[in-house]
Amino acid sequence: MAEDLRNKLGAQHLPLRDQVLTALRTAIIDGDYLPGERLTEDRLAEDFGVSRNPVREALRVAEAEGFVVILPRRGAVVASPSSGTIGDMFAVRERLETLAARLAAERASAADVAALRALLDQGREATERQDLPRVAELNSALHLRILQISGNPWLSSIAKSLYLHVQWVFRLGAEQRAPHSWAEHIQLVDAIESGDGDRAERAALAHLDAASAAAYENAEGGYGAR
């Protein structure tokens, strides 16, 4: 991982702090750094092939975003999404995604449905390969595509930062959750294709109920923190 990160950072045309922040977020979301894991500035500087200054700045932003906690005398550790955080996230998702599903059912074209089906196929294949970071990425891609198909730009705008956390929380429980999640996604896409807004809203709500229950269970289990 460290060599890949070092190779990527130098080639980007962004302030170094932003490059480190993006790489740090990705490593946390993908499970390379697990909840409760200590992140020293020296270690991250070595992993990313940079000095400590952009690492320090990136850690401050990551703390504000909820990915990292900076503790007295211990330094930075990867955050552990709490039951409260999970509850807040799913409260927003329930409002956003049920409306998006209803609107998508009313507005989806044949090409839109084909694009959703393609994401379902990719998700199934990634699940079979146990490529969990890719599964989590595709999970967010599917939901974001439904938001886009809804035709309401405010829904997509509101969801932009939320889905970094959605992807992270999903990745933390993906090994157990992924097969069930993609079965629920098929039902959701079937409902959208049917053009029945009520059915699509019910499918979205059933999926969110199952996803939130799994996320709460994972949070209570402590994520296997180091």
C-alpha positions as a LaTeX table, in Angstrom:
\begin{tabular}{lrrr}
\hline
Residue & $x$ (\AA) & $y$ (\AA) & $z$ (\AA) \\
\hline
Met1 & 0.00 & 0.00 & 0.00 \\
Ala2 & 2.72 & 2.50 & 1.00 \\
Glu3 & 4.58 & 2.24 & $-2.32$ \\
Asp4 & 1.36 & 2.71 & $-4.30$ \\
Leu5 & 0.49 & 5.80 & $-2.27$ \\
Arg6 & 3.95 & 7.33 & $-2.69$ \\
Asn7 & 3.81 & 6.81 & $-6.45$ \\
Lys8 & 0.39 & 8.43 & $-6.74$ \\
Leu9 & 0.96 & 11.48 & $-4.55$ \\
Gly10 & 3.84 & 12.96 & $-6.51$ \\
Ala11 & 1.95 & 12.85 & $-9.81$ \\
Gln12 & $-1.11$ & 14.84 & $-8.70$ \\
His13 & $-1.60$ & 18.56 & $-9.33$ \\
Leu14 & $-3.10$ & 19.38 & $-5.94$ \\
Pro15 & $-1.68$ & 20.92 & $-2.75$ \\
Leu16 & 0.25 & 18.23 & $-0.94$ \\
Arg17 & $-2.02$ & 18.43 & 2.12 \\
Asp18 & $-5.06$ & 17.69 & $-0.06$ \\
Gln19 & $-3.29$ & 14.77 & $-1.71$ \\
Val20 & $-2.39$ & 13.32 & 1.70 \\
Leu21 & $-5.94$ & 13.89 & 2.95 \\
Thr22 & $-7.43$ & 12.07 & $-0.05$ \\
Ala23 & $-4.99$ & 9.17 & 0.37 \\
Leu24 & $-5.67$ & 9.02 & 4.12 \\
Arg25 & $-9.44$ & 8.99 & 3.62 \\
Thr26 & $-9.13$ & 6.26 & 1.00 \\
Ala27 & $-6.93$ & 4.12 & 3.24 \\
Ile28 & $-9.40$ & 4.43 & 6.11 \\
Ile29 & $-12.47$ & 3.79 & 3.95 \\
Asp30 & $-10.83$ & 0.78 & 2.27 \\
Gly31 & $-9.90$ & $-0.75$ & 5.63 \\
Asp32 & $-6.14$ & $-0.38$ & 5.30 \\
Tyr33 & $-6.27$ & 1.56 & 8.59 \\
Leu34 & $-8.86$ & 0.08 & 10.95 \\
Pro35 & $-10.96$ & 1.75 & 13.68 \\
Gly36 & $-8.88$ & 2.30 & 16.81 \\
Glu37 & $-5.58$ & 1.97 & 14.94 \\
Arg38 & $-2.94$ & 4.53 & 15.91 \\
Leu39 & $-1.74$ & 6.82 & 13.14 \\
Thr40 & 1.53 & 8.50 & 14.03 \\
Glu41 & 2.78 & 11.36 & 11.89 \\
Asp42 & 6.04 & 9.50 & 11.28 \\
Arg43 & 4.24 & 6.39 & 10.09 \\
Leu44 & 1.92 & 8.28 & 7.74 \\
Ala45 & 4.79 & 10.37 & 6.40 \\
Glu46 & 6.61 & 7.14 & 5.55 \\
Asp47 & 3.49 & 5.50 & 4.08 \\
Phe48 & 2.77 & 8.48 & 1.84 \\
Gly49 & 6.36 & 9.46 & 1.08 \\
Val50 & 5.98 & 13.03 & 2.36 \\
Ser51 & 7.16 & 15.19 & 5.26 \\
Arg52 & 5.27 & 15.41 & 8.54 \\
Asn53 & 3.82 & 18.89 & 7.88 \\
Pro54 & 1.21 & 17.92 & 5.24 \\
Val55 & 0.41 & 14.83 & 7.32 \\
Arg56 & $-0.28$ & 16.99 & 10.38 \\
Glu57 & $-2.53$ & 19.30 & 8.35 \\
Ala58 & $-4.38$ & 16.39 & 6.76 \\
Leu59 & $-5.00$ & 14.77 & 10.14 \\
Arg60 & $-6.66$ & 17.95 & 11.41 \\
Val61 & $-9.07$ & 17.97 & 8.46 \\
Ala62 & $-9.72$ & 14.23 & 8.78 \\
Glu63 & $-10.57$ & 14.80 & 12.44 \\
Ala64 & $-13.08$ & 17.51 & 11.50 \\
Glu65 & $-14.64$ & 15.11 & 8.97 \\
Gly66 & $-15.00$ & 12.35 & 11.57 \\
Phe67 & $-12.49$ & 9.87 & 10.17 \\
Val68 & $-9.84$ & 10.42 & 12.85 \\
Val69 & $-9.80$ & 11.23 & 16.56 \\
Ile70 & $-6.82$ & 13.07 & 18.08 \\
Leu71 & $-6.36$ & 12.02 & 21.70 \\
Pro72 & $-4.22$ & 13.67 & 24.40 \\
Arg73 & $-0.87$ & 11.90 & 24.88 \\
Arg74 & $-1.79$ & 9.25 & 22.29 \\
Gly75 & $-2.12$ & 11.24 & 19.10 \\
Ala76 & $-4.29$ & 10.34 & 16.14 \\
Val77 & $-6.29$ & 7.12 & 15.91 \\
Val78 & $-8.81$ & 6.00 & 13.33 \\
Ala79 & $-12.31$ & 6.84 & 14.54 \\
Ser80 & $-14.82$ & 4.12 & 15.39 \\
Pro81 & $-18.28$ & 5.07 & 14.10 \\
Ser82 & $-20.53$ & 5.01 & 17.19 \\
Ser83 & $-24.14$ & 3.90 & 17.43 \\
Gly84 & $-25.06$ & 7.59 & 17.57 \\
Thr85 & $-23.13$ & 8.31 & 14.39 \\
Ile86 & $-24.78$ & 5.34 & 12.69 \\
Gly87 & $-28.21$ & 6.55 & 13.80 \\
Asp88 & $-27.60$ & 10.06 & 12.48 \\
Met89 & $-26.34$ & 8.75 & 9.16 \\
Phe90 & $-29.27$ & 6.43 & 8.56 \\
Ala91 & $-31.79$ & 9.09 & 9.60 \\
Val92 & $-30.51$ & 11.20 & 6.71 \\
Arg93 & $-30.25$ & 8.25 & 4.34 \\
Glu94 & $-33.85$ & 7.25 & 5.03 \\
Arg95 & $-35.08$ & 10.66 & 3.94 \\
Leu96 & $-32.79$ & 10.94 & 0.93 \\
Glu97 & $-32.90$ & 7.45 & $-0.48$ \\
Thr98 & $-36.60$ & 6.72 & $-0.17$ \\
Leu99 & $-37.41$ & 9.95 & $-2.01$ \\
Ala100 & $-34.69$ & 9.25 & $-4.59$ \\
Ala101 & $-36.05$ & 5.73 & $-5.19$ \\
Arg102 & $-39.58$ & 7.06 & $-5.71$ \\
Leu103 & $-38.42$ & 9.75 & $-8.13$ \\
Ala104 & $-36.10$ & 7.33 & $-9.95$ \\
Ala105 & $-39.01$ & 4.92 & $-10.49$ \\
Glu106 & $-41.00$ & 7.75 & $-12.03$ \\
Arg107 & $-38.19$ & 9.08 & $-14.21$ \\
Ala108 & $-35.72$ & 6.28 & $-15.04$ \\
Ser109 & $-35.08$ & 5.58 & $-18.70$ \\
Ala110 & $-34.17$ & 2.19 & $-20.13$ \\
Ala111 & $-30.54$ & 3.37 & $-20.25$ \\
Asp112 & $-30.70$ & 4.35 & $-16.57$ \\
Val113 & $-31.97$ & 0.90 & $-15.60$ \\
Ala114 & $-29.28$ & $-0.75$ & $-17.75$ \\
Ala115 & $-26.64$ & 1.28 & $-15.93$ \\
Leu116 & $-28.02$ & 0.13 & $-12.56$ \\
Arg117 & $-28.05$ & $-3.49$ & $-13.76$ \\
Ala118 & $-24.40$ & $-3.15$ & $-14.81$ \\
Leu119 & $-23.51$ & $-1.95$ & $-11.32$ \\
Leu120 & $-25.41$ & $-4.90$ & $-9.85$ \\
Asp121 & $-23.37$ & $-7.29$ & $-12.00$ \\
Gln122 & $-20.11$ & $-5.65$ & $-10.96$ \\
Gly123 & $-21.16$ & $-5.78$ & $-7.32$ \\
Arg124 & $-22.01$ & $-9.46$ & $-7.53$ \\
Glu125 & $-18.67$ & $-10.25$ & $-9.16$ \\
Ala126 & $-16.72$ & $-8.22$ & $-6.59$ \\
Thr127 & $-18.62$ & $-9.97$ & $-3.78$ \\
Glu128 & $-17.76$ & $-13.37$ & $-5.22$ \\
Arg129 & $-14.08$ & $-12.34$ & $-5.38$ \\
Gln130 & $-14.25$ & $-11.01$ & $-1.81$ \\
Asp131 & $-12.87$ & $-7.71$ & $-3.09$ \\
Leu132 & $-14.40$ & $-5.82$ & $-0.18$ \\
Pro133 & $-13.06$ & $-2.31$ & $-0.93$ \\
Arg134 & $-14.49$ & $-2.62$ & $-4.45$ \\
Val135 & $-17.81$ & $-3.93$ & $-3.09$ \\
Ala136 & $-18.09$ & $-0.90$ & $-0.81$ \\
Glu137 & $-17.19$ & 1.45 & $-3.66$ \\
Leu138 & $-19.86$ & $-0.11$ & $-5.90$ \\
Asn139 & $-22.42$ & 0.02 & $-3.11$ \\
Ser140 & $-22.00$ & 3.80 & $-2.92$ \\
Ala141 & $-21.88$ & 4.09 & $-6.73$ \\
Leu142 & $-25.26$ & 2.36 & $-7.02$ \\
His143 & $-26.94$ & 4.59 & $-4.46$ \\
Leu144 & $-25.39$ & 7.74 & $-5.92$ \\
Arg145 & $-26.56$ & 6.72 & $-9.39$ \\
Ile146 & $-30.12$ & 6.33 & $-8.09$ \\
Leu147 & $-29.85$ & 9.80 & $-6.58$ \\
Gln148 & $-28.69$ & 11.09 & $-9.96$ \\
Ile149 & $-31.52$ & 9.31 & $-11.81$ \\
Ser150 & $-34.02$ & 10.94 & $-9.44$ \\
Gly151 & $-33.41$ & 14.15 & $-11.35$ \\
Asn152 & $-33.27$ & 16.25 & $-8.17$ \\
Pro153 & $-29.83$ & 17.91 & $-8.03$ \\
Trp154 & $-30.28$ & 18.86 & $-4.36$ \\
Leu155 & $-30.39$ & 15.20 & $-3.36$ \\
Ser156 & $-27.06$ & 14.51 & $-5.06$ \\
Ser157 & $-25.51$ & 17.66 & $-3.61$ \\
Ile158 & $-26.55$ & 16.82 & $-0.05$ \\
Ala159 & $-25.34$ & 13.22 & $-0.40$ \\
Lys160 & $-21.83$ & 14.01 & $-1.68$ \\
Ser161 & $-19.98$ & 14.09 & 1.65 \\
Leu162 & $-22.36$ & 11.64 & 3.33 \\
Tyr163 & $-21.42$ & 8.82 & 0.99 \\
Leu164 & $-17.77$ & 8.81 & 2.01 \\
His165 & $-19.04$ & 7.75 & 5.43 \\
Val166 & $-21.64$ & 5.39 & 3.95 \\
Gln167 & $-18.86$ & 3.64 & 2.01 \\
Trp168 & $-16.68$ & 3.44 & 5.14 \\
Val169 & $-19.41$ & 2.02 & 7.39 \\
Phe170 & $-20.41$ & $-0.47$ & 4.70 \\
Arg171 & $-16.79$ & $-1.58$ & 4.20 \\
Leu172 & $-16.39$ & $-2.27$ & 7.92 \\
Gly173 & $-19.15$ & $-4.86$ & 7.79 \\
Ala174 & $-18.92$ & $-5.87$ & 4.14 \\
Glu175 & $-17.66$ & $-9.41$ & 4.70 \\
Gln176 & $-20.94$ & $-10.40$ & 6.37 \\
Arg177 & $-23.27$ & $-7.84$ & 4.82 \\
Ala178 & $-22.37$ & $-7.78$ & 1.12 \\
Pro179 & $-24.31$ & $-10.85$ & $-0.14$ \\
His180 & $-27.51$ & $-9.70$ & 1.59 \\
Ser181 & $-27.04$ & $-6.12$ & 0.45 \\
Trp182 & $-26.75$ & $-7.00$ & $-3.23$ \\
Ala183 & $-29.87$ & $-9.20$ & $-3.04$ \\
Glu184 & $-31.71$ & $-6.17$ & $-1.63$ \\
His185 & $-30.24$ & $-3.97$ & $-4.36$ \\
Ile186 & $-31.72$ & $-6.28$ & $-7.01$ \\
Gln187 & $-35.16$ & $-5.83$ & $-5.45$ \\
Leu188 & $-34.64$ & $-2.06$ & $-5.38$ \\
Val189 & $-33.62$ & $-1.89$ & $-9.04$ \\
Asp190 & $-36.52$ & $-4.18$ & $-10.01$ \\
Ala191 & $-38.87$ & $-1.76$ & $-8.23$ \\
Ile192 & $-37.37$ & 1.25 & $-10.00$ \\
Glu193 & $-37.68$ & $-0.50$ & $-13.36$ \\
Ser194 & $-41.36$ & $-1.24$ & $-12.65$ \\
Gly195 & $-42.11$ & 2.48 & $-12.55$ \\
Asp196 & $-44.04$ & 2.05 & $-9.29$ \\
Gly197 & $-42.93$ & 4.82 & $-6.93$ \\
Asp198 & $-44.59$ & 3.27 & $-3.88$ \\
Arg199 & $-42.90$ & $-0.07$ & $-4.51$ \\
Ala200 & $-39.51$ & 1.59 & $-5.00$ \\
Glu201 & $-39.88$ & 3.57 & $-1.79$ \\
Arg202 & $-40.78$ & 0.40 & 0.14 \\
Ala203 & $-37.80$ & $-1.45$ & $-1.33$ \\
Ala204 & $-35.45$ & 1.39 & $-0.38$ \\
Leu205 & $-36.83$ & 1.49 & 3.16 \\
Ala206 & $-36.53$ & $-2.29$ & 3.60 \\
His207 & $-32.92$ & $-2.13$ & 2.40 \\
Leu208 & $-32.09$ & 0.72 & 4.78 \\
Asp209 & $-33.71$ & $-1.07$ & 7.71 \\
Ala210 & $-31.54$ & $-4.14$ & 7.08 \\
Ala211 & $-28.40$ & $-2.06$ & 6.48 \\
Ser212 & $-28.87$ & $-0.01$ & 9.64 \\
Ala213 & $-29.44$ & $-3.12$ & 11.76 \\
Ala214 & $-26.19$ & $-4.62$ & 10.45 \\
Ala215 & $-24.30$ & $-1.37$ & 11.00 \\
Tyr216 & $-25.56$ & $-1.08$ & 14.59 \\
Glu217 & $-24.51$ & $-4.66$ & 15.27 \\
Asn218 & $-21.06$ & $-4.00$ & 13.87 \\
Ala219 & $-20.69$ & $-0.83$ & 15.94 \\
Glu220 & $-21.69$ & $-2.67$ & 19.10 \\
Gly221 & $-19.08$ & $-5.32$ & 18.29 \\
Gly222 & $-16.35$ & $-2.67$ & 18.28 \\
Tyr223 & $-15.07$ & $-3.29$ & 14.73 \\
Gly224 & $-12.27$ & $-5.50$ & 16.03 \\
Ala225 & $-10.31$ & $-2.39$ & 17.02 \\
Arg226 & $-6.54$ & $-2.73$ & 17.47 \\
\hline
\end{tabular}
